[in-house]
């Protein structure tokens, strides 16, 4: 089957992709995938996304969200740490 041309996303989809809720979802998903990889490496087998999700929520979500809120509030107030 030949590759199809990717059509531009409708404006409503672009709005969703730019929304803070969607950006938060993507950031959280990335952390869960990192956790999945680390735990799978530690245990020596793929633990799967669902197990990683539940484990990450139980162990790390609250702290991650608090740190993310603090980081975002600093960025919005212009008090972000300078990067090295």
C-alpha positions, 0 to 999 in steps of 0.5 A: 500500500503506498504511503498517503499524504498527511493532511493538515489537522483541522483547526479544532484538532490544532486547538486541542494540541495547544491546550494546557490540558493536552500538554499536561497529558503528554508530559504525564504520559512521558513520565509514565513511559520513563517509569515503565522503562526503568522498572522493566530494566530493573526487573528484567522484563517488560512490565507493560503500560498498565502496571507502570501507570498504576505504579507511577500514580501510586508512587510518583504522581502527587510529587510530580504534579506539585513540582510541575505546578511550581515549575510552571508558576515560576516560568509564568512569573518570569522567575525561571531558573537560568539554564547552564 
